């Protein structure tokens, strides 16, 4: 079965209607703001209470954040995939595309359910149609797993244009390797640089991608000083690939 056939089969199998869905949390709701503050402070138990209040009030983001917490766990909260499924479903039915994204992850990774790539692809497709920033990335990962690098690159490009940092890095890799697209080191550098802009741990993969191009002279002159500086920046953020590269380079 090709990836596109898989995607169509998954979409047709889902019961949730394809509707215009909102993405993410409200920027102004005080309950969500307090819940986020509690999350940032490591008080997930307190955050759960506040997100439950927001969900009960029908505030977009309350239910999907509960799904995320129960999927990931942390700070004294044990992952609970049954509750994650319940809250993700509630979020999706209420019109939050991030709920669809989490439903896709649940079936993609088999979190409390049997792995079902077709079902996962269907949920990701609905989330992507609703404009979810990350959904196309997961469709790209499924395409990669199905051996369709051209489709994967197309999906990564969609998510990259929407601002998903990880997809920007994956798209840079696709251009560097010529995986599903014509090899283009200039495009690889551009997308790695874009993915590195935020300057945090997630963005550090982009720094590593740039460093690799400078280290190996791919599309640019070999510049070990630039490569080392980028590896050092990424390593300081906790990027283990960069840390290994510094050891290899003797830095």
C-alpha positions as CSV (number, residue, x, y, z in Angstrom):
1,X,0.0,0.0,0.0
2,X,1.4,3.4,-1.0
3,X,1.6,6.2,1.5
4,X,-1.1,8.2,-0.4
5,X,-3.4,5.2,-0.4
6,X,-2.8,4.8,3.3
7,X,-3.6,8.4,3.9
8,X,-6.8,8.2,2.0
9,X,-7.9,5.0,3.8
10,X,-7.1,6.5,7.2
11,X,-9.1,9.7,6.5
12,X,-12.1,7.8,5.2
13,X,-12.1,5.6,8.2
14,X,-12.4,8.3,10.8
15,X,-15.7,9.3,12.3
16,X,-14.9,12.8,13.2
17,X,-16.2,15.3,10.7
18,X,-13.8,17.4,8.7
19,X,-14.6,20.9,10.0
20,X,-12.7,24.1,10.4
21,X,-10.8,23.6,13.6
22,X,-9.0,26.0,15.9
23,X,-5.4,25.4,16.8
24,X,-3.7,25.8,20.1
25,X,-4.5,27.7,23.3
26,X,-6.4,31.0,23.7
27,X,-4.0,33.9,24.1
28,X,-6.2,35.8,26.5
29,X,-8.0,33.3,28.7
30,X,-6.9,33.9,32.3
31,X,-7.4,30.3,33.4
32,X,-5.2,29.0,30.6
33,X,-2.6,31.6,31.4
34,X,-2.5,30.5,35.0
35,X,-2.3,26.8,33.9
36,X,0.6,27.6,31.6
37,X,2.3,29.4,34.5
38,X,1.8,26.4,36.7
39,X,3.2,24.1,34.0
40,X,6.3,26.3,33.5
41,X,6.8,26.2,37.3
42,X,6.7,22.4,37.3
43,X,3.3,22.2,39.1
44,X,1.6,19.8,36.8
45,X,-1.0,18.8,39.4
46,X,-2.0,22.4,39.8
47,X,-2.0,22.9,36.0
48,X,-4.3,19.9,35.5
49,X,-6.9,21.4,37.8
50,X,-6.8,24.7,35.9
51,X,-6.8,23.0,32.5
52,X,-9.8,21.0,33.6
53,X,-11.6,24.2,34.6
54,X,-10.8,25.7,31.2
55,X,-12.0,22.5,29.4
56,X,-15.3,22.6,31.4
57,X,-15.8,26.2,30.3
58,X,-15.2,25.2,26.6
59,X,-12.0,27.2,26.3
60,X,-9.9,26.0,23.3
61,X,-6.7,24.5,24.5
62,X,-7.9,23.2,27.9
63,X,-8.7,19.6,26.8
64,X,-5.7,19.3,24.4
65,X,-3.2,20.5,27.0
66,X,-4.6,17.8,29.3
67,X,-4.1,15.3,26.5
68,X,-0.5,16.4,26.2
69,X,0.2,16.2,29.9
70,X,-1.2,12.7,30.1
71,X,0.7,11.6,27.1
72,X,4.1,13.0,28.3
73,X,3.8,12.9,32.1
74,X,6.4,14.6,34.2
75,X,6.8,16.4,37.6
76,X,4.9,13.8,39.6
77,X,2.3,13.0,36.9
78,X,2.5,9.5,35.4
79,X,1.5,9.1,31.8
80,X,-2.0,7.9,31.4
81,X,-2.8,7.0,27.8
82,X,-6.5,6.2,28.5
83,X,-7.0,9.7,29.9
84,X,-4.9,11.2,27.1
85,X,-7.2,9.5,24.5
86,X,-10.2,10.8,26.3
87,X,-9.0,14.4,26.5
88,X,-7.7,14.3,22.9
89,X,-11.0,13.1,21.7
90,X,-12.8,15.8,23.7
91,X,-10.5,18.5,22.2
92,X,-11.0,17.2,18.6
93,X,-14.8,17.1,19.0
94,X,-14.8,20.6,20.4
95,X,-12.9,22.0,17.4
96,X,-9.3,22.0,18.5
97,X,-6.9,20.7,15.8
98,X,-4.3,19.9,18.4
99,X,-6.6,17.3,19.8
100,X,-6.5,15.6,16.3
101,X,-2.8,15.8,16.3
102,X,-2.6,14.0,19.7
103,X,-5.0,11.3,18.4
104,X,-2.7,10.8,15.5
105,X,0.3,10.4,17.8
106,X,-1.6,7.9,20.0
107,X,-2.3,5.6,17.0
108,X,1.0,6.3,15.3
109,X,3.0,5.2,18.4
110,X,0.5,2.7,19.9
111,X,0.1,4.6,23.1
112,X,-2.4,2.4,24.9
113,X,-3.8,1.2,21.6
114,X,-2.7,-1.0,18.8
115,X,-0.5,0.8,16.3
116,X,-2.6,1.9,13.3
117,X,-0.7,4.0,10.7
118,X,-3.8,4.5,8.5
119,X,-5.8,5.8,11.4
120,X,-2.9,8.0,12.6
121,X,-2.5,9.4,9.1
122,X,-6.2,10.2,8.9
123,X,-6.1,12.2,12.1
124,X,-2.9,14.0,11.1
125,X,-4.5,14.8,7.7
126,X,-7.5,16.4,9.4
127,X,-5.3,18.4,11.7
128,X,-3.2,19.5,8.7
129,X,-6.3,20.6,6.8
130,X,-7.2,22.7,9.8
131,X,-3.9,24.4,9.6
132,X,-2.1,22.7,12.6
133,X,1.5,23.8,12.5
134,X,2.9,20.4,13.4
135,X,0.6,17.9,11.7
136,X,2.3,17.8,8.3
137,X,5.6,16.8,10.1
138,X,4.0,13.6,11.3
139,X,2.6,12.9,7.9
140,X,6.1,13.3,6.6
141,X,7.4,10.8,9.2
142,X,4.7,8.3,8.2
143,X,5.7,8.8,4.5
144,X,9.3,8.2,5.4
145,X,8.4,5.0,7.2
146,X,6.4,3.9,4.1
147,X,9.5,4.5,1.9
148,X,8.2,7.6,0.1
149,X,10.8,10.3,0.5
150,X,9.2,12.6,-2.1
151,X,5.9,12.7,-0.1
152,X,7.8,13.1,3.1
153,X,9.7,16.2,1.7
154,X,6.4,17.7,0.6
155,X,4.9,17.3,4.0
156,X,8.0,18.7,5.8
157,X,7.8,21.7,3.5
158,X,4.3,22.4,4.5
159,X,5.1,22.3,8.2
160,X,8.3,24.2,7.7
161,X,6.5,27.0,6.0
162,X,4.1,27.1,8.9
163,X,7.0,27.6,11.3
164,X,7.6,24.1,12.7
165,X,11.2,24.1,13.7
166,X,11.7,20.3,13.6
167,X,10.2,20.2,10.1
168,X,12.5,23.0,9.0
169,X,15.4,20.8,10.1
170,X,14.0,17.7,8.4
171,X,13.6,19.7,5.2
172,X,17.2,20.8,5.4
173,X,18.3,17.2,5.8
174,X,16.2,16.3,2.7
175,X,18.0,18.9,0.6
176,X,21.4,18.0,2.0
177,X,20.9,14.3,1.2
178,X,18.8,14.7,-2.0
179,X,16.0,12.6,-0.3
180,X,12.8,13.2,-2.3
181,X,14.1,16.5,-3.6
182,X,17.0,17.6,-5.8
183,X,20.1,17.9,-3.7
184,X,20.7,21.5,-2.9
185,X,23.2,22.5,-0.2
186,X,22.1,26.2,-0.4
187,X,18.5,25.2,0.4
188,X,19.8,22.9,3.1
189,X,21.8,25.7,4.7
190,X,18.8,28.1,4.5
191,X,16.4,25.7,6.2
192,X,19.0,24.7,8.9
193,X,19.5,28.4,9.6
194,X,15.8,29.0,9.8
195,X,15.3,26.1,12.2
196,X,18.2,27.3,14.4
197,X,16.8,30.8,14.9
198,X,15.0,30.3,18.2
199,X,18.2,29.3,19.8
200,X,16.9,26.7,22.2
201,X,17.5,22.9,22.5
202,X,14.9,22.1,19.8
203,X,16.6,24.6,17.5
204,X,20.0,23.2,18.2
205,X,19.6,20.5,15.5
206,X,19.6,23.3,13.0
207,X,22.9,24.5,14.4
208,X,24.3,21.0,14.0
209,X,23.1,20.8,10.4
210,X,24.8,24.1,9.6
211,X,27.9,23.0,11.3
212,X,28.0,19.8,9.3
213,X,27.9,21.7,6.0
214,X,30.8,23.9,7.1
215,X,32.8,21.0,8.5
216,X,32.5,19.0,5.2
217,X,32.5,21.9,2.8
218,X,29.0,21.1,1.3
219,X,27.9,24.1,-0.7
220,X,30.4,26.3,1.2
221,X,34.1,26.4,1.8
222,X,35.3,24.2,4.6
223,X,35.4,26.3,7.8
224,X,36.2,24.4,10.9
225,X,36.1,27.6,13.0
226,X,32.4,28.2,12.1
227,X,31.6,24.5,12.4
228,X,33.2,24.3,15.9
229,X,31.4,27.5,17.0
230,X,28.0,26.1,15.9
231,X,28.7,22.7,17.6
232,X,29.7,24.5,20.8
233,X,26.5,26.6,20.7
234,X,24.4,23.5,20.2
235,X,26.4,21.4,22.8
236,X,25.9,24.1,25.4
237,X,22.1,23.7,24.9
238,X,22.4,19.9,25.6
239,X,22.6,18.6,22.0
240,X,24.3,15.2,22.2
241,X,25.2,15.1,18.5
242,X,27.0,18.4,18.8
243,X,28.8,17.2,22.0
244,X,30.0,14.1,20.1
245,X,31.2,16.2,17.2
246,X,33.3,18.4,19.5
247,X,35.0,15.3,20.8
248,X,35.6,14.1,17.3
249,X,37.1,17.4,16.3
250,X,39.2,17.5,19.5
251,X,37.3,20.6,20.9
